[in-house]
Amino acid sequence: MFSFSYKNRIAFNYILSTGLLISVVFCAIYTITLYSINKHINDDIKEESSEYLEQIEIDSNNAYLIQVNQWRESDNNRVNVNPVFVQFFDNENKLIDKSPNLKGFQLKLHKHEKDNQFVDSYLNKKPIRQIQIPLFDKGKKIGYLFVAMSLDEATLILTNLRNTLFITFPLILVLLFFIARLIAGRSIKPVTLITETSRTITKDNLKDRIVLPQNKDELYVLSKTINDLLDRIENAVEREKQFTSDASHELRTPLTVLKGTLEVLIRKPRSKAEYEE
């Protein structure tokens, strides 16, 4: 078991409680950032989906989607920091067309329970978030619209934030420990003064008293209580000294008389009757 000084215990308890608070704050920061990023991506996907849905037309046979050149041209003329992946399936879940940035890959079709829901997946081992929107014409499903966005940037931001928080957390705790130790040392300085003053007080020196702090807090009450105790001890010692002095004075007179009588008796030899007398 490590033996911590009172000052270190105060600092340790302080950083323990502060560390819990900081961890809660860091978790809140990470959660809010995660929520904001996800909401931003979801809103972008919804916006892109709405734009593409407005450009969709159905041919007379309801067999596949047409007018794909319009959205492809629109997509090529758009500057996106976060690329958007788009693809169309017909009513038989076969690929009709897809955006050029998908190249040789396709977005995965999930079960119909995932329709109109955001799903995190992978494209060429890269994280993406996609939504599959069923397309209907006169109540009949005639295909799917897929819209996806890369999560690389979001993942990088969250990873950097998480690593920063993990690295910052112990550094903050170490810094707080030394700050708390400094503050605790100043806080218990009156206690140190009480200890030093108490060491100078002996049975031959009962006059010293602890200097009362300016603030009438717990240390003030402690110092005053110790001073009152020292007053009582000093009074008791003084009474003891006075009693000893009085007792020795009272005993000195009869002892002197007895001593004088004995000295007279031993000046010369005497008979038994004289001793008895």
Disulfide bonds with the S-S distance in Angstrom:
none
